[in-house]
Amino acid sequence: MNTIQQIAGAIGTAVAISLISVGNHAFMETAIDPTNPVNDSLALIAGVQTSFVFAFVVALVGLPLAFFIKRVQVGNHHPNRWRGNGCYCLMRTFGRMPAKMDFIDFIDMESI
């Protein structure tokens, strides 16, 4: 996962929680008897519903846009580059593959 995905996930979670709070507060303002304990759970349901409706609208907007995203091919192909992430990290560190390197000497980043 790259950084922008993590930041977008954190922002999305914060927006969803904020919408739950807004929906909860809006329900309690319109409730006939806000002191009734049943209204607490109904307010939570209303808040979650508000959050899910917003997420559904974002998904509906994002789905057609996803078909227009183009995959970018990175042209940084080293002729001695092995496909595993562990060797690639070592190659970037040393500039080339060490002459006496076993496969046990590196950590494959995908297996962690």
Backbone torsions as a table, in degrees:
resi	resn	phi	psi	omega
1	MET	NA	133.0	177.2
2	ASN	-91.6	177.3	-171.3
3	THR	-65.5	-39.5	-177.0
4	ILE	-65.3	-32.3	176.7
5	GLN	-67.4	-39.7	179.2
6	GLN	-68.2	-40.9	178.9
7	ILE	-66.9	-42.9	178.7
8	ALA	-63.3	-37.7	176.8
9	GLY	-64.9	-40.2	178.3
10	ALA	-67.4	-41.3	177.9
11	ILE	-65.6	-42.4	178.4
12	GLY	-61.8	-40.2	177.8
13	THR	-65.4	-42.1	179.3
14	ALA	-64.2	-40.4	178.6
15	VAL	-65.9	-41.9	-179.8
16	ALA	-63.1	-43.6	178.9
17	ILE	-65.5	-38.8	177.7
18	SER	-63.8	-40.5	178.3
19	LEU	-67.7	-33.4	175.2
20	ILE	-63.1	-43.0	179.0
21	SER	-65.5	-40.3	179.6
22	VAL	-65.0	-45.1	178.4
23	GLY	-64.3	-38.3	177.7
24	ASN	-62.5	-47.2	-178.7
25	HIS	-66.3	-41.1	179.9
26	ALA	-63.6	-38.6	178.6
27	PHE	-66.2	-42.5	-178.1
28	MET	-67.5	-28.7	176.7
29	GLU	-70.2	-31.5	-178.1
30	THR	-95.7	-2.0	-178.6
31	ALA	-70.8	143.0	179.9
32	ILE	-68.6	-45.2	-179.9
33	ASP	-126.4	89.9	-177.7
34	PRO	-64.8	-16.7	-179.5
35	THR	-83.2	-9.8	179.4
36	ASN	-68.3	127.5	-177.6
37	PRO	-64.3	-23.0	179.1
38	VAL	-66.8	-31.0	-178.1
39	ASN	-67.4	-23.1	176.8
40	ASP	-63.2	-46.8	179.6
41	SER	-71.0	-35.6	177.7
42	LEU	-67.4	-34.7	177.0
43	ALA	-67.3	-39.5	176.7
44	LEU	-63.7	-41.7	177.8
45	ILE	-62.0	-41.8	178.8
46	ALA	-64.0	-39.6	178.7
47	GLY	-66.3	-43.0	178.7
48	VAL	-65.7	-38.0	178.0
49	GLN	-63.3	-40.8	177.2
50	THR	-61.3	-42.8	179.8
51	SER	-65.4	-41.4	-180.0
52	PHE	-69.3	-35.3	177.1
53	VAL	-64.4	-42.8	177.3
54	PHE	-62.4	-44.4	179.6
55	ALA	-63.6	-36.6	178.4
56	PHE	-65.9	-41.3	178.6
57	VAL	-65.4	-41.9	177.4
58	VAL	-62.4	-40.5	178.7
59	ALA	-66.1	-39.0	178.3
60	LEU	-65.4	-35.2	177.3
61	VAL	-74.3	-39.1	-176.1
62	GLY	-74.8	-29.3	-177.3
63	LEU	-61.9	-51.3	177.8
64	PRO	-65.1	-33.0	179.1
65	LEU	-68.2	-27.0	-179.1
66	ALA	-65.6	-25.8	-179.8
67	PHE	-75.0	-13.3	-179.5
68	PHE	-101.2	3.5	177.4
69	ILE	-78.3	129.0	179.9
70	LYS	-99.4	139.1	177.3
71	ARG	-80.8	129.9	-179.2
72	VAL	-98.7	128.6	176.6
73	GLN	-91.8	124.1	179.2
74	VAL	-85.3	130.1	-175.8
75	GLY	-92.6	27.1	-177.8
76	ASN	-98.8	70.5	-178.0
77	HIS	-107.7	113.8	176.7
78	HIS	-86.8	136.8	-176.6
79	PRO	-62.9	-28.5	-179.8
80	ASN	-95.6	8.9	-174.4
81	ARG	-73.9	126.0	173.6
82	TRP	-87.1	153.9	-173.9
83	ARG	-73.6	-16.5	-178.4
84	GLY	-76.4	146.1	-177.3
85	ASN	-69.3	-32.6	-178.3
86	GLY	-64.5	-47.3	177.7
87	CYS	-65.0	-39.2	-178.9
88	TYR	-62.2	-40.4	178.1
89	CYS	-64.9	-40.8	178.0
90	LEU	-67.1	-37.4	178.8
91	MET	-64.4	-37.6	178.4
92	ARG	-68.7	-31.4	-179.8
93	THR	-73.7	-47.4	-175.1
94	PHE	-91.5	-15.5	-177.3
95	GLY	89.0	-21.5	176.4
96	ARG	-158.8	170.1	178.3
97	MET	-72.9	130.8	175.3
98	PRO	-61.7	148.0	-174.0
99	ALA	-67.6	-38.0	-175.7
100	LYS	-112.5	53.8	-178.2
101	MET	-104.4	126.4	173.2
102	ASP	-87.5	163.6	175.6
103	PHE	-70.5	-16.5	178.4
104	ILE	-77.9	-19.3	-174.9
105	ASP	-75.6	-11.4	-179.8
106	PHE	-121.5	160.3	177.8
107	ILE	-103.0	124.9	176.7
108	ASP	-77.2	116.7	-173.7
109	MET	-66.4	-23.5	-179.5
110	GLU	-75.9	-21.3	-177.6
111	SER	-86.8	-6.2	-179.0
112	ILE	-82.9	NA	NA
